[in-house]
């Protein structure tokens, strides 16, 4: 992979990792459901005129929009609003890889190899380790909500694969157009019109920047860059860069929010990342790589 493409992949991973810090800051300005709706308004409406068609049947656009946009991101925002630390959230959300493999086996008939199951078991044990160190009922509820978000992400991955969109960016733009109306309706019902009005009345620059970062940079721009990389290189070469996302997530949460997970949580996070390395076959490839002198 050329150096500029490597730099782009690392930059995208860094933006996605820092995304969790931005979500944490944005939740100080908006209720979580309203925040999620605004994010997808910014990610979709400015671009719909340039992408007239998603290129796939509408059932896939609506399905992925509901599972990924409404369910996954609402659960993620709610988990963080209920106390899930940003850095730890960036690690736990990588459990989507586990759910993707499981759903692929159940729904697509794919059969993971032995080492994939070993990697999944290691990562699952890491999640259990983190769960044992969650403080109080609120902490555990936030953690379980985040696991549900990761499961929705895994299901959305399978649906996206089945959709097989010929133009991934156009597909993502139209998928992003699905959540706003449902999210605003859910916010009106559960968060209330007073909370929505108060958020807009007290809107500050930090809240506006959070919406723009998540909607334009993290969603639209990064997905465009990621699609470019996948067109130029194999998925097995590009996908491992996502393992940098929790690294940047933990580092940025420590630098900006002064978050320092406990030793037990860090151990669980390390197990998750190690399990994902095993599942992706990267560890086996590294061990087989001949030494250079």
VENFEN-V845069 format. One record per residue. N is the residue number from 1. SS is DSSP state (H for helix, E for strand, - for the rest). PHI is phi in whole degrees, -180 to 180 (999 if undefined). OMEGA is omega in whole degrees, -180 to 180 (none if undefined). Layout:
n=<N:N>
ss=<SS:SS>
phi=<PHI:PHI>
omega=<OMEGA:OMEGA>
This chain:
n=<1:2:3:4:5:6:7:8:9:10:11:12:13:14:15:16:17:18:19:20:21:22:23:24:25:26:27:28:29:30:31:32:33:34:35:36:37:38:39:40:41:42:43:44:45:46:47:48:49:50:51:52:53:54:55:56:57:58:59:60:61:62:63:64:65:66:67:68:69:70:71:72:73:74:75:76:77:78:79:80:81:82:83:84:85:86:87:88:89:90:91:92:93:94:95:96:97:98:99:100:101:102:103:104:105:106:107:108:109:110:111:112:113:114:115:116:117:118:119:120:121:122:123:124:125:126:127:128:129:130:131:132:133:134:135:136:137:138:139:140:141:142:143:144:145:146:147:148:149:150:151:152:153:154:155:156:157:158:159:160:161:162:163:164:165:166:167:168:169:170:171:172:173:174:175:176:177:178:179:180:181:182:183:184:185:186:187:188:189:190:191:192:193:194:195:196:197:198:199:200:201:202:203:204:205:206:207:208:209:210:211:212:213:214:215:216:217:218:219:220:221:222:223:224:225:226:227:228:229:230:231:232:233:234:235:236:237:238:239:240:241:242:243:244:245:246:247:248:249:250:251:252:253:254:255:256:257:258:259:260:261:262:263:264:265:266:267:268:269:270:271:272:273:274:275:276:277:278:279:280:281:282:283:284:285:286:287:288:289:290:291:292:293>
ss=<-:-:H:H:H:H:H:H:H:H:H:H:H:H:H:H:H:H:H:H:H:H:H:H:H:H:-:-:-:-:-:H:H:H:H:H:H:H:H:H:H:H:H:H:H:H:H:-:-:-:-:-:-:-:-:-:-:H:H:H:H:H:H:H:H:H:H:H:H:H:H:H:H:H:H:H:H:H:H:H:H:-:-:-:-:H:H:H:H:H:H:H:H:H:H:H:H:H:H:H:H:H:H:H:H:H:H:-:-:-:-:-:-:H:H:H:H:H:H:H:H:H:H:H:H:H:H:H:H:H:H:H:-:-:-:H:H:H:H:H:H:H:H:H:H:H:H:H:H:H:H:H:H:H:H:H:H:H:H:H:H:H:H:-:-:-:-:H:H:H:H:H:H:H:H:H:H:H:H:H:H:H:H:H:H:H:H:H:H:H:H:-:H:H:H:H:H:H:H:H:H:-:-:-:H:H:H:H:H:H:H:H:H:H:H:H:H:H:H:H:H:H:H:H:H:H:H:H:H:H:H:H:-:-:H:H:H:H:H:H:H:H:H:H:H:H:H:H:H:H:H:H:H:H:H:H:H:-:-:-:-:-:H:H:H:H:H:H:H:H:H:H:H:H:H:H:H:H:H:-:-:H:H:H:H:H:H:H:-:-:-:-:->
phi=<999:-60:-57:-60:-72:-62:-62:-64:-62:-67:-62:-63:-61:-66:-63:-66:-69:-69:-55:-69:-66:-64:-60:-59:-70:-67:-70:-77:-105:-133:-62:-59:-70:-64:-59:-65:-63:-64:-58:-81:-61:-66:-76:-119:-57:-65:-117:-63:-68:-89:-128:-73:-144:-75:81:-139:-56:-65:-62:-74:-63:-67:-62:-67:-60:-75:-73:-80:-78:-78:-81:-61:-73:-64:-64:-62:-64:-65:-59:-73:-65:-90:116:-72:-63:-62:-63:-66:-60:-64:-82:-63:-64:-71:-62:-55:-65:-63:-66:-62:-65:-64:-65:-64:-68:-76:-100:-111:76:-74:-118:-62:-76:-60:-68:-64:-64:-62:-62:-63:-64:-64:-65:-64:-64:-61:-64:-64:-59:-63:-62:-70:-109:-80:-86:74:-67:-64:-61:-69:-63:-63:-64:-66:-64:-68:-62:-62:-63:-64:-64:-63:-63:-61:-65:-63:-61:-67:-64:-64:-64:-67:-65:50:-65:-70:-124:-58:-67:-61:-60:-66:-62:-73:-60:-70:-81:-76:-69:-51:-63:-59:-68:-66:-65:-65:-65:-62:-75:-96:-99:93:-63:-66:-66:-66:-65:-64:-63:-73:-66:-100:-63:-116:-59:-62:-66:-63:-64:-63:-63:-66:-62:-70:-77:-86:-80:-69:-94:-70:-65:-69:-68:-64:-65:-66:-63:-61:-63:-70:-75:-93:-139:-72:-62:-66:-87:-87:-55:-59:-65:-66:-66:-78:-58:-66:-64:-65:-63:-65:-66:-69:-66:-68:-73:-95:-104:60:-85:-133:-61:-67:-60:-65:-65:-64:-64:-63:-62:-64:-65:-61:-65:-64:-62:-68:-62:-65:-61:-81:77:-72:-63:-62:-67:-65:-69:-83:-65:-68:-71:-104:-122>
omega=<179:-178:178:179:175:180:178:180:179:179:179:178:179:178:178:178:179:-180:-177:174:-180:176:180:180:-180:179:173:-177:-175:167:-171:-178:176:179:180:178:-180:180:-177:171:-179:-176:-173:-169:-179:-171:-175:180:-178:180:-171:-177:177:178:179:176:-175:180:179:178:-179:-179:179:178:-180:-176:-177:-173:-177:-173:-174:-175:175:179:177:-179:179:179:-180:176:-180:171:179:-179:-175:-178:-180:178:-180:178:-175:-180:177:173:175:179:177:-178:178:180:-179:179:178:178:-176:-172:-177:179:178:-179:179:176:-177:-179:176:178:177:179:179:180:179:-180:178:177:176:177:179:178:179:-178:-179:-177:178:-174:172:-177:-179:179:-179:178:178:180:180:176:178:176:177:177:179:178:177:178:178:178:178:177:-180:179:179:178:179:179:177:-177:179:177:-173:-179:177:178:-178:179:-179:173:-179:178:-178:-171:-171:-177:176:-178:179:176:179:178:179:-177:-170:-179:174:180:179:179:179:-180:-180:180:180:-179:-179:-175:177:-177:-177:179:179:179:178:178:-179:180:-176:-177:-175:-173:-175:-177:-171:-176:-178:179:176:178:-179:178:177:180:-179:176:-176:-173:179:179:-179:178:-176:-172:-179:179:178:177:176:-177:179:176:177:179:180:-178:-179:177:177:-176:-173:-174:-179:177:176:-179:177:179:180:180:178:177:177:178:179:178:178:-179:179:178:179:175:179:-178:-178:-179:-177:-179:179:180:180:-179:-180:-176:-179:179:179:180:none>
